[in-house]
Amino acid sequence: MPKQVNKKSVVVVGGGWAGLSCAVELSRIGYPVTLLESARQLGGRARRVAFNDYAVDNGQHVLLGAYRHTLALFNILGISLNDKLIRQSLNLHLLSTDGNKYNLHLPALITPLNLFIGLLRAKGFTLYDRWRALVFGFKLFVNAITAGTGKGNDDISVIDLLKKEKQTLTNIRALWEPICLASLNTTIDEASASIFVRVLHDTFCRAQSDADLILPSIDLGALLPDPALDYIEQHGGNVHLSKRVTDITVQQRHVTGILCDSEAFPAGHVVLAIPPHACMPLVKNHPALHDIAYNLSGFSYNPIVTVYIKYPKSVKLDQPVQALIGTTSQWVIDRRLAGQPGLMAVVISGPGPHMEQDNDTLRNTVEGELAECFPHWPRPDDAMVIKEKRATFSSRVGVNALRPDNNTSINGLWLAGDYTKSAYPATLEAAVISGRYTAELIHQNDLNKTD
C-alpha cells in the first residue's frame, strides 16, 4: 500500500509564474490550494495588457528550448505546444548602426557540432573572431570556463570573463553582449559571469533543441495564467484576486496562515511566491527570518521597456526576431506570428538613459531608429510604451550569495520565485523551476512526517 500523506492546506501568496507553477504542482498531487494575488489579474510580471484591439504582453517574451520545466508545465495544463508556440532553430540577425550585419545560425546537427559549425559559418565576423568564439564555445562545452560559483568572492563580471577568454571586441559587441542583456537583463560590466556561463551552457551544450527560439502565438495571459487558473479550480483549489497579504501568522515557529488586512486564511503551509521587495515587509518583523530579510534587502533591480509600434499590416521583418546594435532599441520582434501583422515589439533590456525619457520622447527615439534601420517602412499608426522599472532582479556579480533557500526556519513557511537559490537569472524558466521545487519540498516534508 502506498504511504498515506496528511496533505495540509496550502496558501500560495502571489499569482506570477512561480506561484502558478507551485499551485499547479500541489494541485496535481492532491493538495488543497488557495492562491492569493494582490493584482486584478494573474501573471505577475508576465501578463496580458490591451493595446488598441490587440491583446499583448506587459513585456515581450521569447522562450528557449532550454525552458524544459516551463514546457513540461504547459503539458500538464494540456496546452497544445504545436498550436500555441512557434518553434524555430536559432537564427540571430544583428544589424549595427555602422551598417555591418551579423548572423549566427545553428544548423540541425547534434550538440556541440551545431554550435561549432554555426560559429565557423557566422557572418560578419573575421576568421580570428570566429576562432576565438570557437575556443570559447569548446571550453564551455567541456566545462573549462572558470567563472566561479557566484556564491562568494570568486565571481567576476561578464566583461572580465570575456576579456580573460580573449574574446574580440566584435564578438563582445555583436554576440555576447546582446545575449547577456537578453538573458540576464544586466549589462556586461555588472553581470555575473557564473550565471552567464550557466545560461550559455544549458542553451548550447545539452541538446540541439535547447537553443531553439520559441515564440508564443497567443498572449502570455492565455498561455499560462488562464489555463493554470482553470486547472487549480478543477482540482478543488481557490484563486482570489485583489487580495494583498499584510502579515504571516506564526505560533511557536510554525506558520498558521496569513492575514489580508483583517481577513484570515489559515493554512498548514504558506508559500511566499512574490518578488524580494514585496516579500520584505512580510518577513522583516519575524526574528527567525532576519537573515532572509537582510539578504532580500541586498537585491537591486533592472528595468525592461517594451515599445509596441503599430504599422500597416504589410510591414514585416524578414525573420521573426531582429537585433539592433548601437541603438537604444535592442530587439525587434514581429508579432505577425501571433496573428498581429504590422505590430512590432521593441525590447530594451537593462538600465540606461532611456529610463530618464518620458514615454513620448522614448517612443520618438525608437520610431526614429526603426526608420533609419528600415527606411522602406511607412510611418507607424500608433505606439504604446510599457516600462517595468523592477522587471527583474539584477544578475550582478555576487548576487548568488544573497539568494535564499526555498525553505525557511519557520516550519511550513516557504519561498518561491526566480530570485531563490539557483544558478539562473530572473527568467520565466527560473520562476517555474522554483515554484515546482517548492511544491516538491512541501510534499517531501509531509511524507517525512508520516514516517
Secondary structure, DSSP 8 states (H G I E B T S, - for coil): ---------EEEE--SHHHHHHHHHHHHTT--EEEE-SSSSS-TTS-EEEETTEEEESS---EETT-HHHHHHHHHTT--HHHHEEEE--EEEEEETTS-EEEEE--S--TTHHHHHHHHT-BT--HHHHHHHHHHHHHHHTT------SSSTT--BHHHHHHHTT--HHHIIIIIHHHHHHHHSS-TTTBBHHHHHHHHHHHHSS-GGGG-EEEESS-HHHHTHHHHHHHHHHTT-EEESS----EEEEETTEEEEEEETTEEEE-SEEEE-S-HHHHHHHHTT-GGGHHHHHHHTT--EEEEEEEEEE--TT---SSSEEEEESSS--EEEEGGGGT-TTEEEEEEES-SGGGGS-HHHHHHHHHHHHHHH-TTS---SEEEEEEEEEEEE--BTTGGGG---SB-SSBTEEE-STTSSSSS-S-HHHHHHHHHHHHHHHHHHHHHHT-
